[in-house]
Amino acid sequence: MTRLGFDPARLGFALRTAPLACLALYIAWAMGLEHPQWAAMTVWATAQPSRGQLLEKGLFRSLGTVVGALAGVLLVWASGGQPAWLAPGLAAWIALCAFWGNVLRGFVSYGFILAGYSAAMVSLLDSGHPDHVLLLGLDRMATVLVGALTALAAGWLITPALPAQGLPGRVNALTARLLRAMAEPGTADTTPLLREMAAIEEALEAHGAGSLRQRRAVRAIRLLLTAEVSAILWLKSRRVPAPGIAAMLLAAAEAVEAGRTPALDAERDGDVPLCEVLARLSACLAQGAVTLPGHPLVLHRDWVGARQAAMRALAAMLGVGLLWVLSGWEGGAFMLLGTAVMTSLFSTMDNPALVMRFVAQGQVLGVAGALACRWLAWPWATDAQQLVLLMMPFIMLGVPILAHRRTAPMGFDYCMVMLLMSQPHFPLAGSFQHSLAMGAAVVAGPAVALCFYRLVYPTDARSRMRVLVAMMVRELRDMAAPGATPSPTLWRARLYHRLLRLVGWAEKTGASGAADGGLAVLALGGAVLRLQALRREALPDGCTRAVAAALKRLHQDPGDAGTVLAIAATRLERAGRAEAEAMRFAVRALAAQRGFFA
């Protein structure tokens, strides 16, 4: 199978999932639900490679569906089923859900996205009969619950658990490497360490899914990673620890590799920054540490990207909604539904425009599968049960499509669209032309979304990285503003996580210098915090003017503050202030990263 181009892992996943989708379809039909195919769609959407992810995604899919179905019912009632009122209301709801779906992470984000397009499914699939919307909403909830429970109950037995030692082992190896680098900072290269931290951070959401104990472990790892970022900043300063401290760091590395809690104490060295770093590392490495007084865990939220996703979804929905209202085309509702799914679900992707091409191809395959099922297979059926049974070969056809390396990016969309367009009602009704028109309306959704992803706030990994850099620099400007009282602990905690996200984006884009640029922001922010503290002290006149000038320039343009920071460092050094060293460190970091700040 491998020689034929099939991926063994994907093949095993598809062979586990497709029979469960068939089972959910049959159960939902046997229960008398109107859209049993939605239960099979839920199995495909809920299926995950590990039990914890399966449990958590099933939970948030169910919650998102219930909230979305209720919202769809309310939208239809409020609009009276009139497209002129329904389309704007639905556009606003999709935009709201897309916003929070991009702010939050993991399966919580998925739940918000699902709440958006579930409302679209309830309000648009039978838009010509608003008096049936409550029954349609209840049917949507019931079928999704059937699919989620089927996937969970049967999938739990055949889905493997997440390997228990994989991620903790990587964390211990990283920590040992870092401690050895701190023992010999002159020869340490921090970039590989930051890359590994970013890779671990990106894998944490999946590792903590489905278990409160795992969630606590993930929080502890995140605290440790932020402490290790502060150690990287100390490494960049190129300080050399005393021989006794270096020996202690090497012994601590060996203890971490052996699974023991290391003993870290640098108070006798007299290096205050190193003392702070090691105290934080020691607290994080203590077994079971999930909270650190004075060191909160603050995660980066992409508020800018979320606003852009909401505005893009709103514009696309209003545009397609206007086309539906003006044309009166029956397929306009299906086209609006496809647009709702595409502009919300894929807005969280690194490069949604690139993904849309594969989605469109998969949806064309799905439409072809649905047409073949309806017009080649179903005419042979003599009752509703045979309609359901004749759908199953087309569901199983998703297995080779999902498992083959050439067609894998299209497989999921084939399965979902084929099921979406195949409603097993007996006796059969409609014409081939009508089915073809509905298929064209569904496929139009990705085409519309592709246009908006390219034209309205074009999004890819590079643009997301640029937004993140701009947020980091903008925060420096805000911290240096007159009267600002920034919290050092909150700023550092948020920036440590942003730095890891930045390194992750840089790895995806091949950008160079991102790690050093992020560390320069840390150095510059430390200087801003010290300057704000100095401004409230009684200093010689020359120092007071230099501090004020440095803060003013940092507020205007942090990337062009090197000269005034150097002047402030000289004045503070003459006054015997220890803060001069932090100013000079910031000047060196800024001089090496002018392009980053520009």
Rosetta blueprint (number, residue, H / E / L):
1 M L
2 T L
3 R L
4 L L
5 G L
6 F E
7 D L
8 P H
9 A H
10 R H
11 L H
12 G H
13 F H
14 A H
15 L H
16 R H
17 T H
18 A H
19 P H
20 L H
21 A H
22 C H
23 L H
24 A H
25 L H
26 Y H
27 I H
28 A H
29 W H
30 A H
31 M L
32 G L
33 L L
34 E L
35 H L
36 P L
37 Q H
38 W H
39 A H
40 A H
41 M H
42 T H
43 V H
44 W H
45 A H
46 T H
47 A L
48 Q L
49 P L
50 S L
51 R H
52 G H
53 Q H
54 L H
55 L H
56 E H
57 K H
58 G H
59 L H
60 F H
61 R H
62 S H
63 L H
64 G H
65 T H
66 V H
67 V H
68 G H
69 A H
70 L H
71 A H
72 G H
73 V H
74 L H
75 L H
76 V H
77 W H
78 A H
79 S H
80 G L
81 G L
82 Q L
83 P H
84 A H
85 W H
86 L H
87 A H
88 P H
89 G H
90 L H
91 A H
92 A H
93 W H
94 I H
95 A H
96 L H
97 C H
98 A H
99 F H
100 W H
101 G H
102 N H
103 V H
104 L L
105 R L
106 G H
107 F H
108 V H
109 S H
110 Y H
111 G H
112 F H
113 I H
114 L H
115 A H
116 G H
117 Y H
118 S H
119 A H
120 A H
121 M H
122 V H
123 S H
124 L H
125 L L
126 D L
127 S L
128 G L
129 H L
130 P H
131 D H
132 H H
133 V H
134 L H
135 L H
136 L H
137 G H
138 L H
139 D H
140 R H
141 M H
142 A H
143 T H
144 V H
145 L H
146 V H
147 G H
148 A H
149 L H
150 T H
151 A H
152 L H
153 A H
154 A H
155 G H
156 W H
157 L H
158 I H
159 T L
160 P L
161 A L
162 L L
163 P L
164 A L
165 Q L
166 G H
167 L H
168 P H
169 G H
170 R H
171 V H
172 N H
173 A H
174 L H
175 T H
176 A H
177 R H
178 L H
179 L H
180 R H
181 A H
182 M H
183 A H
184 E L
185 P H
186 G H
187 T H
188 A L
189 D L
190 T H
191 T H
192 P H
193 L H
194 L H
195 R H
196 E H
197 M H
198 A H
199 A H
200 I H
201 E H
202 E H
203 A H
204 L H
205 E H
206 A H
207 H H
208 G L
209 A L
210 G L
211 S L
212 L H
213 R H
214 Q H
215 R H
216 R H
217 A H
218 V H
219 R H
220 A H
221 I H
222 R H
223 L H
224 L H
225 L H
226 T H
227 A H
228 E H
229 V H
230 S H
231 A H
232 I H
233 L H
234 W H
235 L H
236 K H
237 S L
238 R L
239 R L
240 V L
241 P L
242 A L
243 P H
244 G H
245 I H
246 A H
247 A H
248 M H
249 L H
250 L H
251 A H
252 A H
253 A H
254 E H
255 A H
256 V H
257 E H
258 A L
259 G L
260 R L
261 T L
262 P L
263 A L
264 L L
265 D L
266 A L
267 E H
268 R H
269 D H
270 G L
271 D L
272 V H
273 P H
274 L H
275 C H
276 E H
277 V H
278 L H
279 A H
280 R H
281 L H
282 S H
283 A H
284 C H
285 L H
286 A L
287 Q L
288 G L
289 A L
290 V L
291 T L
292 L L
293 P L
294 G L
295 H L
296 P L
297 L L
298 V L
299 L L
300 H L
301 R L
302 D L
303 W H
304 V H
305 G H
306 A H
307 R H
308 Q H
309 A H
310 A H
311 M H
312 R H
313 A H
314 L H
315 A H
316 A H
317 M H
318 L H
319 G H
320 V H
321 G H
322 L H
323 L H
324 W H
325 V H
326 L H
327 S H
328 G L
329 W L
330 E L
331 G H
332 G H
333 A H
334 F H
335 M H
336 L H
337 L H
338 G H
339 T H
340 A H
341 V H
342 M H
343 T H
344 S H
345 L H
346 F H
347 S H
348 T H
349 M L
350 D L
351 N L
352 P H
353 A H
354 L H
355 V H
356 M H
357 R H
358 F H
359 V H
360 A H
361 Q H
362 G H
363 Q H
364 V H
365 L H
366 G H
367 V H
368 A H
369 G H
370 A H
371 L H
372 A H
373 C H
374 R H
375 W H
376 L H
377 A H
378 W H
379 P H
380 W H
381 A L
382 T L
383 D L
384 A H
385 Q H
386 Q H
387 L H
388 V H
389 L H
390 L H
391 M H
392 M H
393 P H
394 F H
395 I H
396 M H
397 L L
398 G H
399 V H
400 P H
401 I H
402 L H
403 A H
404 H E
405 R L
406 R L
407 T L
408 A H
409 P H
410 M H
411 G H
412 F H
413 D H
414 Y H
415 C H
416 M H
417 V H
418 M H
419 L H
420 L H
421 M L
422 S L
423 Q L
424 P L
425 H L
426 F L
427 P L
428 L L
429 A L
430 G L
431 S L
432 F H
433 Q H
434 H H
435 S H
436 L H
437 A H
438 M H
439 G H
440 A H
441 A H
442 V H
443 V H
444 A H
445 G H
446 P H
447 A H
448 V H
449 A H
450 L H
451 C H
452 F H
453 Y H
454 R H
455 L H
456 V L
457 Y L
458 P L
459 T L
460 D L
461 A H
462 R H
463 S H
464 R H
465 M H
466 R H
467 V H
468 L H
469 V H
470 A H
471 M H
472 M H
473 V H
474 R H
475 E H
476 L H
477 R H
478 D H
479 M H
480 A L
481 A L
482 P L
483 G L
484 A L
485 T L
486 P L
487 S L
488 P H
489 T H
490 L H
491 W H
492 R H
493 A H
494 R H
495 L H
496 Y H
497 H H
498 R H
499 L H
500 L H
501 R H
502 L H
503 V H
504 G H
505 W H
506 A H
507 E H
508 K H
509 T H
510 G L
511 A L
512 S L
513 G L
514 A H
515 A H
516 D H
517 G H
518 G H
519 L H
520 A H
521 V H
522 L H
523 A H
524 L H
525 G H
526 G H
527 A H
528 V H
529 L H
530 R H
531 L H
532 Q H
533 A H
534 L H
535 R H
536 R L
537 E L
538 A L
539 L L
540 P L
541 D H
542 G H
543 C H
544 T H
545 R H
546 A H
547 V H
548 A H
549 A H
550 A H
551 L H
552 K H
553 R H
554 L H
555 H H
556 Q H
557 D L
558 P H
559 G H
560 D H
561 A L
562 G H
563 T H
564 V H
565 L H
566 A H
567 I H
568 A H
569 A H
570 T H
571 R H
572 L H
573 E H
574 R H
575 A L
576 G L
577 R L
578 A L
579 E H
580 A H
581 E H
582 A H
583 M H
584 R H
585 F H
586 A H
587 V H
588 R H
589 A H
590 L H
591 A H
592 A H
593 Q L
594 R H
595 G H
596 F H
597 F H
598 A L
